[in-house]
Amino acid sequence: MQPILWGPVHWYGFMMALGALTGFLYVCYSARAKGISLEIILDLTIWILASSLAGSRLLFVLEHLPYYLSNPLEIIFSRSGFDFYGGFIISLLTAVSYLIRKVYPVWKFADIIVPGVALGETISQIGCFMNGCCYGRPVNPKFVPWAIPFPYLDGISVDIPLYRHPTQLYHVVIGLLIFLMLVSLNKRKSFHGETFWTYLIAFSSMQFIIEIFQEPGQGIFLSYISLSQVISLIIFSFSVGIVFRFKNLSLYHPENKKD
């Protein structure tokens, strides 16, 4: 674990960029197979990335508002501190607005794009691991033999590294499984939007569980549950309802559902 990759380049930023690029390339590949113009995908990707960075940073700052009120320059110059849900929600609203304005099929595009989102987000977690952010709870390695000593927390070295749950790596493994599931589902989905809503079900479940093993005190909400877990429960419940409803409606099983 080492925050700096080379010179001024940090693992955190490098893996975020690599994740975004990999996700973009996958979406381009999928869109081309569907006969969709790559110009549309590029334009949409720029809007999604810009809004995602702004939204994810905003929610993280709101979760840790007392700290950032005392250290306002850290809002801009901190090397880490992003919340996926903030970026996802803002970028989703941006993407839907763009697609409606351009009169493109929203849910068809959502199914094409979301596996790329899942892949890019998963790759970025390697940067979190190298930087030592989103770290897990301290644990006894005798009982959790895969626990890892964390010499850095949020990019800052610590005097006595503690063995912790490598929650970032949990995220990577489960995230890759989710990506593979989405790729498979896109080949046999029942209605446009099924892959998108399934991703929300899978991701929110993963996020809720992983946060159980993360270090408490990082944006704790209502003393017992984190804000991210609250959002996960809401997204999971809503998405499950959508999938069950649409699967049971014959209207959403058209002949051309897979085009």
C-alpha positions, 0 to 999 in steps of 0.5 A: 500500500503506497499512495504515490504511484510516481512523482506527483501522480497518486494511485487514487487519481490514477485508478479513478482515471483508469476506471473511467477510461475502462468503463468508457471503452466498454460502453463504446464497445457495447454501443457500437454493437447496438448501432449507436453513434460513438459521438453520442456516447462521448458527449454523454460520458463527458456530462456524466463524468463532470456531474459525477465528480461534483456530486460525489464530492458534494455528498462526501463534504456534507457527510463530514461537514463539521470537519470541512467547515473548520478546514474549507481549503480541504474541500478543493485540495484534499486528495481523497473524499468522494461518495459514490451515491452523490456522484451517481444520483447527480450524474443520473439526473444529468444523463436522463435530462440529456437523453430526454432533451435529445429524444433518445430512449432513456432505459435502453441507454441506461442498460448499455451504460450501467455495466461500464459504470460498474466496471469503472467504479470497481477499478477505482476501488484499487485506488482507495486501497492504495490510498488507505481510504474507505478503510475497514475496522481494526480486527484480530488477524488470528480470527480474520487471516486475510486482514491487512495492516494499513500503514496509510489512512486517507493518504497519511502515514500512521505510526502503528499500522493496525490490521483491518478488514480490506473493505476496498478489496471486498468491493473489488471482488464483489464489484467484478461479479456484479459487472459480469452479472450485468453483462450476462443480463443484458443478453437476456433481459425482459425489458429495457431498464432491467439491467439498470435496476438490477445493478442498483439492487446489487450495488446497494446490497453490497454497499450496505453490507460492506459498510458494516465492516468499515471503520465507524465514524465516517459519516455516521447517521442516526448513531447506528447507521451510516447515511450511505446505508440509509440511501442503500436501503431506499434504493434497494427497496425502490429498485426491487419494486420496479423490477417486480412490477415491470417483469409482471407486466406483459406490456414490457415484454415486446418482441424487440426487447433486446434490440 
